[in-house]
Amino acid sequence: MKNFLNKLLLPFTKESSLAGIFFFFVLSSWYVLRPVRNEMAVANVENLPLLLAVGALSMLLVNPIYSRLASKTNLQKLLIYCYSFFIFNLLGFLFAWKVLDLEGVVWLGRAFYIWCNIYSFFVVSIFWVVIINVFRSSKTRNFYGVIMAGGSVGALAGSEISKRFANSFTESGLEFFSISAITLLFAGLCIGLILINHTNSKKNQESSQPLGGASFDGIKNSITKKDIRSIAIYVWLFTGLMTIHWMTAISIIDSWSSDSVERIALFGQMEQMVTILTLPTQLLLTSIIINYLGVGRILFLYGVAFLIVFSVYAISPTISIVIFATVFLRLFEYAINKPTREIVFSHLKQNDRYKSSVFIDTFFTRLGDLSGSLFISLGNAIGIGFSLIPILAIPITGIFSYFGIKIAKETKIY
């Protein structure tokens, strides 16, 4: 019993707590803005595919700039420059919202939607750049559950803030949401700097030195290095499969009810179930599961999870299955697979930890979203209904699992 309690308490250290608080502020800053982003999507629904395509192109263009910055600065300055950039962006949107006329605000809303997608990927990716560079020993894999739990609480807090002050959008537009996000991101920046300074004082000074390298390292390594390429393909397939699941779920929900209030209540119910199950899993079980199963098995089993979900969709496309599939996949992702992927990133060479990880988390994630949407659209164009599309996606789950095993072998992380 004592040994089991020691295992449960092992992840709770000063460093993991700082990292969890850091993630709390980063995700809360995004979840304050997320409902506004979603409202912009609804207001521009006819232009959404174009906006998504522009977002993916923007990721491709921004990454070399980020890589150039990473080459010339150390980890501390990289965090300051990147987060300060987004804080000043928010101040710019706030100013523009106040001075533009109605037509200008429409275009500003479209720009804000694209920018929000870049913001959500980059602030989180840069957070993980910090984490995988300061937590690199085999023992620190125990910390990832606590870190993810901090993010989950931050997401809840940000969502609660935006829900309670939703009426302020009609009264003052972006003002409240921008100021809230700026405050939270600045707090995250401060905690992140404390974490970097604390770990640098205890360990080597690698993160205090400029990285070096070229602007296109992240893009080049994702193509030419087999281990980085495998990780990129894995993330691309994962986000594509998740998009196929979600669009199938949306179709079933749409057939289930035409009442928007009932649908919103269902979404809220699923969010609550995910949170109730994810938080205790992250705090108490994530490190135990990762240590017991190992990286390779977990990356493999995510494909099996998608196989189960798509199979039950094919057998019984009901609202109960939608709830099960959504909660099951998100629990596996947030509590187990995401921290496992970050452990893989933490074992890469320094250049790849800074550059390739961000390129994969930004561009390949967005590419996966687009690919999943195109898969659904192609199926609809040739007359295949939503009920058959999950069956067609089943072979992809096998390829996905194969790359999970391939990553473990190529990176030698088990």
Secondary structure, DSSP 8 states (H G I E B T S, - for coil): -HHHHHHHHTT--HHHHHHHHHHHHHHHHHHHHHHHHHHHHHHTGGGHHHHHHHHHHHHHHHHHHHHHHHHHS-HHHHHHHHHHHHHHHHHHHHHHHHH--HHHHHHHHHHHHHHHHHHHHHHHHHHHHHHHHH--SGGGGGGHHHHHHHHHHHHHHHHHHHHHTTTHHHHHTTHHHHHHHHHHHHHHHHHHHHHHHHHHHHS-SGGGS-----TTHHHHHHHH-HHHHHHHHHHHHHHHHHHHHHHHHHHHHHHH---HHHHHHHHHHHHHHHHHHHHHIIIIIHHHHHHHH-HHHHHHHHHHHHHHHHHHHHH---HHHHHHHHHHHHHHIIIIIHHHHHHHHHTS-HHIIIIIHHHIIIIIHHHHHHHHHHHHHHHHHTT--TTTHHHHHHHHHHHHHHHHHHHHHHHT--
